[in-house]
């Protein structure tokens, strides 16, 4: 049994390292009500940083890059106002573009309040709740979703939104941490620069970005002698290692592209299997997981043999 688990772990590691070339990224940034000119400038700068990284470093198409802010009119930064209706429409628009295996990054900026499913980030007009975002994300079960609520008082979004194939990050660990947060600025920098790239592979994983950000936030509080009033959360550190942001490495060779698509389908099967784990017999689960991981490893070898990047 110990040998079997070791084999599964080794094959799983192969499959994790192989996913990078299959990932296409789609981005939604929602900047809520600022309530103060200084906050407005900060939110806009963070949104601009992520948008710039998505365009230049991650090769995200404009049609897959949506930024919404509190301003009524579209601008060079924003596609429109961040109303609840506009956010819902943005999810609908992106759902027509994403494919199985793609990555969807959602970043919320602003001031949060409420608890549990009713937690929210303040928007112009009616606010969208954590439960609303859960409904909108339900249509992305075959994608890797990274949902980052960088607002104050955001901690309750984790238990509401965590799900298989999804990484949820919040700037705080509870709804009561409502003081001004500095998490968002550092997290944006982690995604946009090479500072957080711990393994120097040219891409930044969600886990790398999260760890770097939490260290930098702690340094600020320690350096100023203040008690730290924000403690970020990450829902799934294992999944967070498998999703990275950087230059797309998708092959233009149709043979490689077909093999990648086949591997994506197998990875979707693994995600679906893991979501059923608690309802399955343990031996049957292990057997099916091994079959799928071996198949993924074989596809990876075929991609390498065809000249694609593993």
C-alpha positions as CSV (number, residue, x, y, z in Angstrom):
1,X,0.0,0.0,0.0
2,X,2.9,2.4,0.8
3,X,4.4,1.6,-2.6
4,X,1.1,2.3,-4.3
5,X,0.6,5.6,-2.6
6,X,4.2,6.6,-3.6
7,X,3.4,5.7,-7.2
8,X,0.3,7.8,-7.2
9,X,2.2,10.7,-5.7
10,X,4.9,10.5,-8.3
11,X,2.5,10.3,-11.2
12,X,0.4,13.2,-9.7
13,X,3.6,15.3,-9.5
14,X,4.2,14.6,-13.2
15,X,0.7,15.6,-14.1
16,X,0.9,18.8,-12.1
17,X,4.1,19.9,-13.8
18,X,2.6,19.2,-17.1
19,X,-0.5,21.4,-16.9
20,X,1.3,24.7,-17.5
21,X,1.3,24.4,-21.3
22,X,-2.4,23.7,-21.4
23,X,-3.5,26.8,-19.5
24,X,-5.1,29.8,-21.2
25,X,-5.9,32.6,-18.8
26,X,-9.0,34.8,-18.5
27,X,-9.2,37.7,-16.0
28,X,-12.0,39.6,-14.3
29,X,-11.1,42.5,-12.0
30,X,-13.9,44.1,-10.0
31,X,-13.1,47.3,-8.1
32,X,-15.9,48.4,-5.8
33,X,-16.8,51.6,-4.1
34,X,-13.7,53.4,-2.7
35,X,-15.4,56.0,-0.5
36,X,-12.2,58.1,-0.5
37,X,-9.9,59.5,-3.2
38,X,-6.9,57.8,-1.8
39,X,-8.6,54.4,-1.9
40,X,-9.8,55.1,-5.4
41,X,-6.3,55.8,-6.6
42,X,-5.0,52.7,-4.9
43,X,-7.7,50.4,-6.3
44,X,-7.2,51.8,-9.8
45,X,-3.4,51.3,-9.6
46,X,-3.8,47.7,-8.4
47,X,-6.3,47.0,-11.2
48,X,-4.0,48.6,-13.8
49,X,-1.1,46.5,-12.5
50,X,-3.0,43.2,-12.9
51,X,-4.4,44.3,-16.3
52,X,-0.9,45.2,-17.5
53,X,0.5,41.9,-16.4
54,X,-2.4,40.0,-18.0
55,X,-1.7,41.7,-21.3
56,X,2.1,41.7,-21.4
57,X,3.2,38.8,-19.2
58,X,0.4,36.4,-19.6
59,X,-0.7,37.0,-23.2
60,X,-4.4,37.4,-22.3
61,X,-6.6,38.5,-25.2
62,X,-8.6,41.7,-24.6
63,X,-11.8,39.8,-25.0
64,X,-10.8,37.6,-22.0
65,X,-9.7,40.6,-19.9
66,X,-12.5,42.5,-18.1
67,X,-11.9,45.3,-15.6
68,X,-14.9,47.0,-13.9
69,X,-14.5,50.0,-11.6
70,X,-16.9,52.4,-9.8
71,X,-16.7,55.0,-12.6
72,X,-19.8,55.4,-14.6
73,X,-18.1,55.7,-18.0
74,X,-15.7,53.2,-19.7
75,X,-12.0,54.3,-19.7
76,X,-8.6,53.1,-20.7
77,X,-8.6,51.0,-17.6
78,X,-12.3,50.0,-17.2
79,X,-14.8,48.4,-19.5
80,X,-17.7,49.7,-17.4
81,X,-19.1,50.3,-14.0
82,X,-18.8,47.6,-11.3
83,X,-22.5,47.1,-10.6
84,X,-23.9,43.8,-9.6
85,X,-25.5,43.4,-13.1
86,X,-22.3,44.2,-14.9
87,X,-20.4,41.7,-12.8
88,X,-23.0,39.0,-13.6
89,X,-22.7,39.9,-17.3
90,X,-18.9,39.7,-17.1
91,X,-19.1,36.1,-15.9
92,X,-21.6,35.3,-18.6
93,X,-19.3,36.8,-21.2
94,X,-16.2,34.9,-20.0
95,X,-18.2,31.6,-19.8
96,X,-18.5,31.8,-23.6
97,X,-14.7,32.0,-24.0
98,X,-13.2,29.6,-21.5
99,X,-12.4,26.0,-22.4
100,X,-11.9,23.0,-20.2
101,X,-8.5,23.3,-18.5
102,X,-8.3,27.1,-18.8
103,X,-7.6,29.4,-15.9
104,X,-10.1,32.0,-14.6
105,X,-8.7,34.7,-12.3
106,X,-11.2,36.8,-10.4
107,X,-9.9,39.7,-8.3
108,X,-12.2,41.8,-6.0
109,X,-10.9,45.1,-4.7
110,X,-12.7,47.3,-2.2
111,X,-14.3,47.4,1.2
112,X,-16.1,44.3,2.5
113,X,-18.8,43.6,5.1
114,X,-21.3,40.9,6.2
115,X,-20.8,37.3,7.3
116,X,-21.2,33.9,5.7
117,X,-23.1,33.7,2.4
118,X,-24.2,37.3,2.8
119,X,-20.6,38.6,2.8
120,X,-20.0,41.2,0.2
121,X,-17.7,43.8,-1.4
122,X,-19.4,47.2,-1.6
123,X,-20.4,48.0,-5.2
124,X,-22.3,50.9,-6.9
125,X,-26.0,50.1,-6.3
126,X,-27.0,46.6,-4.9
127,X,-24.0,44.6,-3.6
128,X,-23.2,41.1,-4.9
129,X,-22.8,38.6,-2.0
130,X,-20.5,35.6,-1.6
131,X,-23.5,33.4,-2.4
132,X,-24.0,35.3,-5.7
133,X,-20.4,34.7,-6.7
134,X,-20.9,31.0,-5.9
135,X,-23.8,30.9,-8.3
136,X,-21.8,32.7,-11.0
137,X,-18.8,30.4,-10.6
138,X,-20.9,27.2,-10.8
139,X,-20.5,27.4,-14.6
140,X,-16.7,27.1,-14.5
141,X,-16.5,23.6,-13.0
142,X,-14.1,22.4,-15.8
143,X,-11.7,25.3,-15.4
144,X,-9.1,26.2,-12.7
145,X,-10.7,29.1,-10.9
146,X,-8.6,31.4,-8.7
147,X,-10.9,33.7,-6.8
148,X,-9.1,36.4,-4.8
149,X,-11.2,38.7,-2.6
150,X,-8.6,41.3,-1.6
151,X,-11.1,43.5,0.2
152,X,-11.3,44.1,4.0
153,X,-13.5,41.7,6.0
154,X,-13.3,39.1,3.3
155,X,-12.6,36.0,5.3
156,X,-16.0,34.4,5.1
157,X,-15.7,34.0,1.3
158,X,-13.5,31.0,1.8
159,X,-16.0,28.5,3.3
160,X,-18.7,29.8,0.9
161,X,-16.8,29.5,-2.3
162,X,-14.2,26.7,-1.8
163,X,-14.8,23.8,-4.2
164,X,-12.8,21.2,-6.2
165,X,-10.7,22.8,-8.9
166,X,-10.9,26.1,-7.2
167,X,-8.5,28.2,-5.1
168,X,-10.0,30.9,-2.9
169,X,-7.8,33.6,-1.5
170,X,-8.9,36.3,1.0
171,X,-7.0,39.2,2.4
172,X,-8.4,38.5,5.9
173,X,-9.2,35.4,7.9
174,X,-12.5,36.6,9.2
175,X,-15.3,39.2,8.6
176,X,-14.2,41.2,11.6
177,X,-10.8,42.1,10.2
178,X,-12.1,45.3,8.7
179,X,-9.2,47.7,9.1
180,X,-7.5,49.0,6.0
181,X,-5.7,46.1,4.2
182,X,-2.4,46.2,2.3
183,X,-2.7,42.7,0.9
184,X,-4.1,43.7,-2.5
185,X,-1.2,45.9,-3.6
186,X,1.4,43.2,-2.7
187,X,-0.6,40.4,-4.3
188,X,-0.8,42.4,-7.6
189,X,3.0,43.0,-7.4
190,X,3.5,39.3,-6.9
191,X,1.6,38.5,-10.0
192,X,3.1,41.2,-12.1
193,X,6.8,40.9,-11.2
194,X,9.4,38.2,-10.8
195,X,9.8,38.8,-7.1
196,X,7.5,36.0,-6.1
197,X,8.9,33.5,-8.6
198,X,10.6,31.2,-6.0
199,X,11.6,28.4,-8.4
200,X,12.6,30.9,-11.2
201,X,10.7,29.1,-13.9
202,X,9.4,32.3,-15.4
203,X,5.9,31.8,-14.0
204,X,4.3,32.6,-10.7
205,X,2.1,30.0,-9.1
206,X,-0.8,31.1,-6.9
207,X,1.0,29.5,-3.9
208,X,4.2,31.5,-4.7
209,X,2.2,34.7,-5.0
210,X,0.4,34.0,-1.7
211,X,3.5,33.1,0.3
212,X,5.4,36.1,-1.0
213,X,2.5,38.5,-0.3
214,X,2.0,37.3,3.3
215,X,5.7,37.7,4.0
216,X,5.7,41.2,2.6
217,X,2.6,42.2,4.5
218,X,4.1,40.9,7.8
219,X,7.3,42.9,7.1
220,X,5.3,46.1,6.8
221,X,3.6,45.6,10.2
222,X,6.8,44.4,11.9
223,X,8.7,47.4,10.5
224,X,6.2,49.9,11.8
225,X,5.7,48.2,15.2
226,X,2.0,47.8,14.6
227,X,-0.1,44.8,15.5
228,X,-1.0,43.0,12.3
229,X,-4.7,43.4,11.7
230,X,-5.0,41.3,8.5
231,X,-4.2,37.6,8.0
232,X,-4.7,36.2,4.6
233,X,-6.2,32.8,3.8
234,X,-5.7,30.3,1.0
235,X,-8.3,27.5,0.6
236,X,-6.2,24.8,-1.2
237,X,-2.4,25.0,-1.1
238,X,-2.0,21.8,-3.2
239,X,-4.2,23.2,-6.0
240,X,-2.5,26.5,-5.7
241,X,0.8,25.0,-6.8
242,X,-0.8,23.8,-10.1
243,X,-2.1,27.2,-11.3
244,X,0.6,29.6,-12.6
245,X,0.6,32.9,-14.4
246,X,3.1,33.8,-17.1
247,X,3.8,33.6,-20.8
248,X,1.5,31.1,-22.5
249,X,3.4,28.1,-23.8
250,X,0.6,26.5,-25.8
251,X,2.0,24.8,-28.9
252,X,1.0,25.8,-32.4
253,X,1.7,22.3,-33.6
254,X,-1.7,20.6,-34.3
255,X,-0.4,17.2,-33.1
256,X,0.8,18.7,-29.8
257,X,-2.4,20.7,-29.4
258,X,-4.5,17.6,-29.9
259,X,-2.5,15.7,-27.3
260,X,-2.8,18.6,-24.9
261,X,-6.6,18.7,-25.4
262,X,-6.7,15.0,-24.6
263,X,-4.7,15.5,-21.5
264,X,-7.0,18.4,-20.5
265,X,-10.0,16.0,-20.7
266,X,-8.2,13.5,-18.5
267,X,-7.4,16.2,-16.0
268,X,-11.1,17.2,-15.9
269,X,-11.9,13.6,-15.2
270,X,-9.5,13.7,-12.2
271,X,-11.1,16.8,-10.8
272,X,-14.5,15.2,-11.2
273,X,-13.3,12.0,-9.5
274,X,-11.8,13.9,-6.6
275,X,-15.1,15.7,-6.0
276,X,-16.7,12.2,-5.6
277,X,-14.1,10.8,-3.3
278,X,-16.1,10.9,-0.1
279,X,-18.9,8.9,-1.7
280,X,-16.7,6.2,-3.2
281,X,-15.1,3.0,-1.9
282,X,-11.5,3.8,-1.1
283,X,-10.0,1.0,-3.2
284,X,-12.2,1.9,-6.2
285,X,-11.2,5.5,-5.9
286,X,-7.5,4.7,-5.7
287,X,-7.8,2.4,-8.7
288,X,-9.6,4.9,-10.9
289,X,-7.2,7.7,-9.8
290,X,-4.2,5.6,-10.7
291,X,-5.7,4.8,-14.1
292,X,-6.2,8.5,-14.9
293,X,-2.9,9.7,-13.6
294,X,-1.0,7.0,-15.6
295,X,-3.0,8.1,-18.7
296,X,-2.0,11.7,-18.0
297,X,1.7,10.7,-17.6
298,X,1.5,8.8,-20.9
299,X,0.0,11.8,-22.7
300,X,2.8,14.0,-21.2
301,X,5.4,11.6,-22.7
302,X,3.6,11.7,-26.0
303,X,3.6,15.5,-26.0
304,X,7.3,15.5,-25.2
305,X,8.0,13.0,-28.0
306,X,6.1,15.2,-30.5
307,X,8.3,18.1,-29.6
308,X,5.9,19.9,-27.2
309,X,6.9,21.2,-23.8
310,X,6.1,18.9,-20.9
